[in-house]
């Protein structure tokens, strides 16, 4: 599977070798970008704001990342490089129900992490149409495609030895991000929905669906 470019490259976007100070500046800008995006403020998805909050010039951002597309792609790479081990694999031991519940738990817990919040708010601001995304933000589009490819591989690995219908696994893979995020968002609203009951129902339904011959 194609990997994202490292969030700590040896060369700047301009092709010059980054010294220790340059690497420290890059790390600082990415940390600030992550914090801004994770805040959820609609105005935070701005490369100019990130530069101001980081105390650097736009020229520094250009030197490090090239443009806003390069910055957002680097943020995606930074999050990928700094995930905990629990977010790079899904449970792949136990019976079907145990694995389904394990997958749901991993996804639920990840939604509160700054990196996942940042990616969510960033993607909300990007073009919805894939062709527009790839035309306007080609580097970011490649980074998002990497995340999707990794998610696909993780789901397939989680159920690989259970002889589950791969077409059903693929459908569940497409369903889960929206289903889990919807339940997670619902618990923060003035709602009578019981998110825990919803997760329980989702676990039972997915176990029955994947286990059916």
C-alpha positions as CSV (number, residue, x, y, z in Angstrom):
1,X,0.0,0.0,0.0
2,X,1.3,3.5,-0.9
3,X,2.5,5.4,2.1
4,X,2.0,9.0,2.9
5,X,5.1,11.2,2.6
6,X,6.8,11.5,5.9
7,X,5.8,14.5,8.0
8,X,9.5,15.1,8.7
9,X,11.1,15.2,5.2
10,X,14.7,16.1,4.7
11,X,13.9,18.7,2.0
12,X,11.6,21.7,2.0
13,X,9.0,22.2,-0.7
14,X,11.5,24.5,-2.4
15,X,14.0,21.6,-2.6
16,X,16.4,22.9,0.0
17,X,17.7,20.7,2.7
18,X,16.1,21.3,6.1
19,X,18.4,21.9,9.0
20,X,17.4,21.4,12.6
21,X,15.8,24.8,12.9
22,X,13.9,24.2,9.7
23,X,12.6,20.8,11.0
24,X,11.6,22.4,14.3
25,X,9.7,25.2,12.4
26,X,7.9,22.6,10.3
27,X,6.9,20.6,13.4
28,X,5.7,23.8,15.1
29,X,3.5,24.8,12.1
30,X,2.0,21.3,11.9
31,X,1.2,21.3,15.6
32,X,-0.5,24.7,15.4
33,X,-2.4,23.6,12.3
34,X,-3.6,20.5,14.1
35,X,-4.8,22.6,17.1
36,X,-6.6,25.1,14.9
37,X,-8.4,22.4,12.9
38,X,-9.3,20.4,16.0
39,X,-11.0,23.5,17.5
40,X,-13.9,23.1,15.1
41,X,-13.9,26.9,14.4
42,X,-15.1,27.3,10.8
43,X,-12.5,30.1,10.4
44,X,-9.7,27.8,11.6
45,X,-9.4,26.0,8.2
46,X,-7.2,28.8,6.9
47,X,-3.5,28.5,6.1
48,X,-3.1,32.3,6.8
49,X,-4.6,31.8,10.2
50,X,-2.3,28.9,10.9
51,X,0.7,31.0,9.9
52,X,-0.4,33.8,12.2
53,X,-1.1,31.5,15.1
54,X,2.3,29.9,14.5
55,X,4.1,33.2,14.4
56,X,5.5,32.6,10.9
57,X,5.2,34.4,7.6
58,X,3.3,33.1,4.6
59,X,6.7,32.8,2.9
60,X,7.8,30.3,5.6
61,X,4.7,28.2,4.9
62,X,5.4,28.3,1.2
63,X,9.0,27.3,1.8
64,X,8.0,24.4,4.0
65,X,4.9,23.1,2.3
66,X,4.6,24.9,-1.1
67,X,1.0,26.1,-0.8
68,X,-2.2,25.4,1.2
69,X,-2.6,22.0,-0.6
70,X,0.8,21.0,0.6
71,X,0.1,22.1,4.1
72,X,-3.2,20.2,4.4
73,X,-1.5,17.1,2.9
74,X,1.3,17.4,5.5
75,X,-1.3,17.7,8.3
76,X,-2.8,14.4,7.1
77,X,0.7,12.8,7.1
78,X,1.5,14.3,10.5
79,X,-1.6,12.7,12.0
80,X,-0.8,9.4,10.4
81,X,2.7,9.5,11.9
82,X,1.6,10.4,15.4
83,X,-1.2,7.9,16.0
84,X,-1.1,5.6,18.9
85,X,-0.7,1.9,18.2
86,X,-4.4,1.3,19.0
87,X,-5.4,3.3,15.9
88,X,-3.2,1.5,13.3
89,X,-4.9,-1.9,13.6
90,X,-8.3,-3.3,14.4
91,X,-9.0,-6.3,16.7
92,X,-8.4,-9.5,14.7
93,X,-8.8,-12.1,17.4
94,X,-11.9,-13.7,18.9
95,X,-15.2,-14.6,17.4
96,X,-17.1,-12.4,15.0
97,X,-19.1,-10.6,17.7
98,X,-16.0,-9.8,19.7
99,X,-14.3,-8.3,16.7
100,X,-17.3,-6.3,15.6
101,X,-17.6,-4.8,19.1
102,X,-13.8,-4.2,19.2
103,X,-13.9,-2.3,15.9
104,X,-16.7,-0.1,17.0
105,X,-14.9,0.7,20.3
106,X,-11.7,1.7,18.5
107,X,-13.6,3.9,16.2
108,X,-15.7,5.5,19.0
109,X,-12.6,6.3,21.1
110,X,-10.7,7.7,18.2
111,X,-13.4,10.4,17.5
112,X,-12.3,12.3,20.6
113,X,-8.6,12.5,19.6
114,X,-7.3,15.9,18.3
115,X,-5.9,14.3,15.2
116,X,-9.3,12.8,14.2
117,X,-11.1,16.0,15.0
118,X,-8.7,18.0,12.9
119,X,-9.1,15.6,9.9
120,X,-12.9,15.8,10.2
121,X,-13.1,19.5,10.3
122,X,-10.5,19.8,7.4
123,X,-12.5,17.4,5.2
124,X,-15.7,19.4,5.9
125,X,-14.1,22.4,4.3
126,X,-12.8,20.6,1.2
127,X,-14.7,20.2,-2.1
128,X,-17.3,17.4,-1.9
129,X,-16.9,16.3,-5.5
130,X,-14.0,14.0,-6.0
131,X,-13.0,15.5,-9.3
132,X,-13.0,19.0,-7.8
133,X,-11.0,17.8,-4.9
134,X,-8.3,16.2,-7.1
135,X,-8.1,19.2,-9.3
136,X,-7.9,21.9,-6.6
137,X,-6.1,19.9,-3.9
138,X,-4.2,17.1,-5.6
139,X,-1.7,16.4,-2.8
140,X,-4.5,16.4,-0.2
141,X,-6.6,14.1,-2.3
142,X,-3.7,11.6,-2.5
143,X,-3.4,11.8,1.3
144,X,-7.1,11.2,1.8
145,X,-6.9,8.3,-0.7
146,X,-4.1,6.8,1.5
147,X,-6.3,7.0,4.6
148,X,-9.1,5.2,2.7
149,X,-6.8,2.5,1.4
150,X,-5.5,2.0,4.9
151,X,-9.0,1.8,6.4
152,X,-9.9,-0.8,3.7
153,X,-6.9,-2.9,4.6
154,X,-7.6,-2.7,8.3
155,X,-11.2,-3.9,7.9
156,X,-10.2,-6.7,5.6
157,X,-7.5,-7.8,8.1
158,X,-9.9,-7.7,11.1
159,X,-12.1,-10.4,9.6
160,X,-9.6,-12.2,7.3
161,X,-9.6,-15.6,9.0
162,X,-13.4,-15.8,9.7
163,X,-14.5,-16.5,6.1
164,X,-16.8,-13.5,6.1
165,X,-18.2,-12.5,2.7
166,X,-15.7,-9.9,1.4
167,X,-18.6,-8.0,-0.3
168,X,-20.3,-7.7,3.1
169,X,-17.1,-6.5,4.7
170,X,-16.8,-3.8,2.0
171,X,-20.3,-2.6,2.6
172,X,-19.7,-2.5,6.4
173,X,-16.5,-0.6,5.8
174,X,-18.4,2.1,3.9
175,X,-21.2,2.2,6.5
176,X,-19.2,2.4,9.7
177,X,-17.6,5.9,9.6
178,X,-20.9,7.6,9.0
179,X,-22.8,5.4,11.4
180,X,-20.4,5.8,14.3
181,X,-19.9,9.5,13.8
182,X,-23.6,10.1,13.6
183,X,-24.2,8.4,16.9
184,X,-21.2,10.2,18.4
185,X,-22.5,13.6,17.3
186,X,-26.0,12.8,18.5
187,X,-24.9,12.5,22.1
188,X,-23.6,16.1,22.0
189,X,-27.0,17.4,20.9
190,X,-30.2,18.1,22.8
191,X,-31.5,14.6,22.0
192,X,-33.5,11.8,23.4
193,X,-31.3,9.3,21.5
194,X,-29.4,6.8,23.7
195,X,-26.0,6.6,21.9
196,X,-25.0,3.5,24.0
197,X,-28.2,1.7,22.9
198,X,-27.5,2.7,19.4
199,X,-24.0,1.3,19.5
200,X,-25.4,-1.9,21.0
201,X,-28.0,-2.2,18.2
202,X,-25.3,-1.5,15.6
203,X,-23.1,-4.2,17.0
204,X,-25.8,-6.8,17.0
205,X,-27.0,-5.9,13.5
206,X,-23.5,-6.0,12.0
207,X,-22.7,-9.3,13.7
208,X,-25.9,-10.8,12.4
209,X,-25.3,-9.4,8.9
210,X,-21.7,-10.5,8.6
211,X,-22.4,-13.9,10.1
212,X,-25.3,-14.7,7.9
213,X,-24.5,-17.2,5.1
